[in-house]
């Protein structure tokens, strides 16, 4: 049951983040993870992991797809600019991590609002 | 479990702080990390899918008819428009669609607004740059140009349409679709205006006619004796092969400027010096162009070639296109930022341009009554300044700078105690600047007309209004005529006028008039009884029999090589022209070699040194990328020149003008015991042999180091780049293995070179080739960002496809954009 909630929470965050990201600025993912976790409460660690992986997958997946379609042209240049040695993979990982941290942070914050059981 | 939120918060914060504080690529301003990385709005959105479909239907309100744009596989647009104004509308849209950030950034640079976007820069260099551009009067000049444009109703209409096209694209941009550089620097585009177009045109005027050596020459005059000065700055180099052949007879001048009575005492013999340091455009902004008549070609028809030498930037300064209207069918390259084709050809004629390099920027020393700078001394009394304005220079991350600029009868005050340019020394002096390009003029009118010219008379009429920057317009047509005109409004100067800072207390030093257009240097070849070619490569246009003072420092060697080669060539084909345009021969090295080899004491050299010398001896003066000879010559001559002149020049801390590269060589070819050879810091009298040998010894450690670094081959040593406008290596194409150099026809230097190579054979069906070091897209995330670069490096060309209306279903058409006044926006 707990793992089911976790999966639903994660999928909802991922879906809603993606959809709101089409219209709203990037930081919308934090409130999305926050609201979803208020509605489908999880314990702090689970909440963070759910928010983190939801956005890690969405941002990482979108970046990976964009990179594949682009044959890595831009990611290589930006990865050089970021002193990542021209590694597109590293840049995708950084992107996924930044998204993940914002999502995880949003969800984690919501989890602290619950009454401890 | 308290430590978990604590640890996470800590990690999160620390990670973000670290990331946000990295100065990527040295940029002052950093993007907001999350916004930049977000795949839904950040840079990933600029990662253009390879094979992207560019088909679109685009609505441009007020478009007169329907317009179609057919893109070929290189993303070169072939525009079919119902009128010229419609074509400008579509051109504005296309420029913005593919080059928006570059166009706007260049207009910011023109207007002195770099600090606003980039911050003050190291050593406040961007602030100094901005103040220099503002004080020179770039914004006022652009506003004056708008006045001139308004008088030419066609150009006004075309500029309005162009601006509307740019804005139609800007309006549909959102966070996600902004060009990459806006995301990187975190700002947004402003609406485009005709003023920005005018600013861009004035930026080109600055780039090509904003150079002068007045301060360095003033110091040279005051530091050196008259005899030494004459040796360092001869009136005309011996080996000059001018644009108009030597011995041409010129009619008596229509304007004879009167030399001021005090010129000898207050000007030529004055001893004032200048510590202020000017902003100057790249010294080697130049170009080659030539046209050969049918008697020298295999086809029997003229061939015209042009390669303008500008900064090899990414995105490129050029955007290639074809424009078809009911009135004409023109192909070539355009400037993102302005309407029309600038260099190109239509169904009857071809034209190409090079810079005249004439000196049209002069300085006057101004004596102000007091520090308020409200009155200055002129013709024996105090006069009020003619204008005063306060420029607001916005600086990213800092309070704005308010710069008060006053004007005099000569022009705006460029330097005063509050602004010494790029000099760190304080100065109490003030200098006003007179710059031809600051006058009201409409250069766009020339390009409007050139697009539709049908013959020589049309070409003459088209270029007659061109004022600044003065250019050498080469011309060829299908009727077989070829011609060249050096066109611009050039001040008729008395001999020596404007070489030095002039006295600003006496209005008789002002420019007295402009050289009449018909007296500008020109050649028309149409008889078959002539040499069969015209050419220019930024050398002085005429020999000393031309009745007007030329007054500048011109490069001579490319022109010399071009004229020799064209004289010798016959049955020329476009392929021959490709070889000529990419020729790496250095005639200067050939002329200098006997001086070096004739005066080196070989017995003194050890084995390692002899190895370098042998490589140099075997070198055939071709600056090929895999040759070591050019590197050895470059390093050796550089040391040699310093050894010759540094002893004299180090006697002062002033920035003193150095002689032209031809001066030392020609002096030594005449006289190996030239007085500057001796090192004045020693008791001995050094001979040429001493200095040549010394310079060689000094070169060897440099060459050994270059060898260790794997940079001894010329291509590596010279290190040519196609460099992003923000100078970020990550967005540039670095270390391009291309030969040539500043004195070769293939004038590829480090960040500068042939920015567009074009060859047009005017056969019944025009045959044309072109290439530039960039790509049609300005987006670093596009495969079309730099896809021409490797071909350019290899000296290859792309055939220019002149698409006809009947070719709409030709397989070369890859994508189509349909424009109409009603279609929904893209």
HADDOCK unambig.tbl for C-alpha pairs under 7 A between the chains (distance, minus, plus):
assign (segid A and resid 21 and name CA) (segid B and resid 40 and name CA) 6.14 0.50 0.50
assign (segid A and resid 22 and name CA) (segid B and resid 40 and name CA) 6.55 0.50 0.50
assign (segid A and resid 26 and name CA) (segid B and resid 34 and name CA) 6.89 0.50 0.50
assign (segid A and resid 26 and name CA) (segid B and resid 35 and name CA) 5.92 0.50 0.50
assign (segid A and resid 26 and name CA) (segid B and resid 38 and name CA) 6.10 0.50 0.50
assign (segid A and resid 26 and name CA) (segid B and resid 41 and name CA) 6.98 0.50 0.50
assign (segid A and resid 59 and name CA) (segid B and resid 38 and name CA) 6.93 0.50 0.50
assign (segid A and resid 59 and name CA) (segid B and resid 39 and name CA) 6.02 0.50 0.50
assign (segid A and resid 62 and name CA) (segid B and resid 39 and name CA) 6.01 0.50 0.50
assign (segid A and resid 63 and name CA) (segid B and resid 39 and name CA) 5.57 0.50 0.50
assign (segid A and resid 63 and name CA) (segid B and resid 44 and name CA) 6.38 0.50 0.50
assign (segid A and resid 66 and name CA) (segid B and resid 44 and name CA) 6.37 0.50 0.50
assign (segid A and resid 66 and name CA) (segid B and resid 47 and name CA) 6.37 0.50 0.50
assign (segid A and resid 67 and name CA) (segid B and resid 47 and name CA) 6.87 0.50 0.50
assign (segid A and resid 69 and name CA) (segid B and resid 49 and name CA) 4.69 0.50 0.50
assign (segid A and resid 69 and name CA) (segid B and resid 50 and name CA) 6.06 0.50 0.50
assign (segid A and resid 70 and name CA) (segid B and resid 47 and name CA) 5.61 0.50 0.50
assign (segid A and resid 70 and name CA) (segid B and resid 48 and name CA) 5.66 0.50 0.50
assign (segid A and resid 70 and name CA) (segid B and resid 49 and name CA) 4.44 0.50 0.50
assign (segid A and resid 70 and name CA) (segid B and resid 50 and name CA) 5.21 0.50 0.50
assign (segid A and resid 71 and name CA) (segid B and resid 50 and name CA) 6.87 0.50 0.50
assign (segid A and resid 73 and name CA) (segid B and resid 781 and name CA) 5.91 0.50 0.50
assign (segid A and resid 74 and name CA) (segid B and resid 47 and name CA) 5.62 0.50 0.50
assign (segid A and resid 74 and name CA) (segid B and resid 780 and name CA) 6.33 0.50 0.50
assign (segid A and resid 74 and name CA) (segid B and resid 781 and name CA) 4.30 0.50 0.50
assign (segid A and resid 77 and name CA) (segid B and resid 730 and name CA) 5.21 0.50 0.50
assign (segid A and resid 77 and name CA) (segid B and resid 731 and name CA) 6.01 0.50 0.50
assign (segid A and resid 78 and name CA) (segid B and resid 730 and name CA) 6.92 0.50 0.50
assign (segid A and resid 80 and name CA) (segid B and resid 730 and name CA) 5.44 0.50 0.50
assign (segid A and resid 81 and name CA) (segid B and resid 24 and name CA) 5.73 0.50 0.50
assign (segid A and resid 81 and name CA) (segid B and resid 25 and name CA) 5.71 0.50 0.50
assign (segid A and resid 81 and name CA) (segid B and resid 730 and name CA) 5.33 0.50 0.50
assign (segid A and resid 82 and name CA) (segid B and resid 24 and name CA) 5.67 0.50 0.50
assign (segid A and resid 95 and name CA) (segid B and resid 37 and name CA) 5.57 0.50 0.50
assign (segid A and resid 95 and name CA) (segid B and resid 38 and name CA) 6.96 0.50 0.50
assign (segid A and resid 98 and name CA) (segid B and resid 34 and name CA) 6.70 0.50 0.50
assign (segid A and resid 101 and name CA) (segid B and resid 12 and name CA) 6.84 0.50 0.50
